[in-house]
Amino acid sequence: MRNVRKIFVGIIGGTVLLLGVVMILLPGPAILVIPAGLAILATEFAWAARWLQKARAKMHEVKTRRAAKKAARAAPAAR
């Protein structure tokens, strides 16, 4: 039964991940679909959990960098 679950999760998660990768080239919310596919795969596969953790860290880094740029742009206007 465990193998059936692993296969099912692999097929569903792999399909969602593949759709997200395709959405990089085609219109669509790839930035949301790729992590969703990784999250599905991470329920059964350690490598997907590591990738998801790296993706989350990268998103946090981008968010922090954007906030710093926004603050830097707003600072001269306040003077």
C-alpha positions in Angstrom: 0.0 0.0 0.0 2.9 2.3 0.8 4.3 1.9 -2.8 0.9 2.6 -4.3 0.8 5.9 -2.4 4.3 6.8 -3.4 3.6 6.1 -7.0 0.3 8.1 -6.8 2.1 11.1 -5.2 4.9 10.9 -7.7 2.5 11.0 -10.7 0.3 13.8 -9.3 3.2 15.9 -8.0 5.3 15.3 -11.1 2.5 16.4 -13.3 1.9 19.6 -11.3 5.6 20.3 -11.3 5.9 19.7 -15.0 2.9 22.0 -15.7 4.7 24.7 -13.6 7.8 24.3 -15.7 5.8 24.6 -18.9 4.2 27.7 -17.5 7.6 29.4 -17.4 7.4 29.6 -21.2 3.7 29.8 -21.5 1.4 32.2 -19.7 0.4 31.0 -16.3 1.3 31.2 -12.6 4.5 29.1 -12.7 5.8 30.8 -9.5 2.8 29.3 -7.7 2.5 25.9 -9.5 6.1 24.8 -9.2 6.2 25.1 -5.4 2.8 23.4 -5.2 4.2 20.4 -7.2 7.3 20.3 -5.0 5.1 20.4 -1.9 3.1 17.4 -3.2 6.3 15.5 -4.0 7.8 16.4 -0.6 5.2 14.4 1.2 7.0 11.2 -0.1 10.4 12.2 -1.4 13.3 13.7 0.5 14.9 15.3 -2.5 11.7 17.3 -3.2 11.6 18.5 0.4 15.2 19.8 0.0 14.3 21.6 -3.3 11.2 23.1 -1.7 13.2 24.3 1.2 15.7 25.9 -1.2 12.9 27.5 -3.2 11.3 28.9 0.0 14.7 30.4 1.1 15.2 31.9 -2.4 11.7 33.5 -2.3 12.4 34.9 1.2 15.7 36.3 -0.1 14.0 37.9 -3.1 11.2 39.4 -0.9 13.8 40.8 1.5 15.8 42.3 -1.4 12.7 43.9 -2.9 11.7 45.4 0.5 15.2 46.9 0.9 15.1 48.4 -2.6 11.6 49.8 -1.9 12.8 51.3 1.4 15.9 52.8 -0.3 13.7 54.5 -3.0 11.3 55.9 -0.4 14.0 57.3 1.9 15.2 60.1 -0.4 11.6 61.2 -1.0 11.1 61.6 2.7 13.9 64.1 3.1 
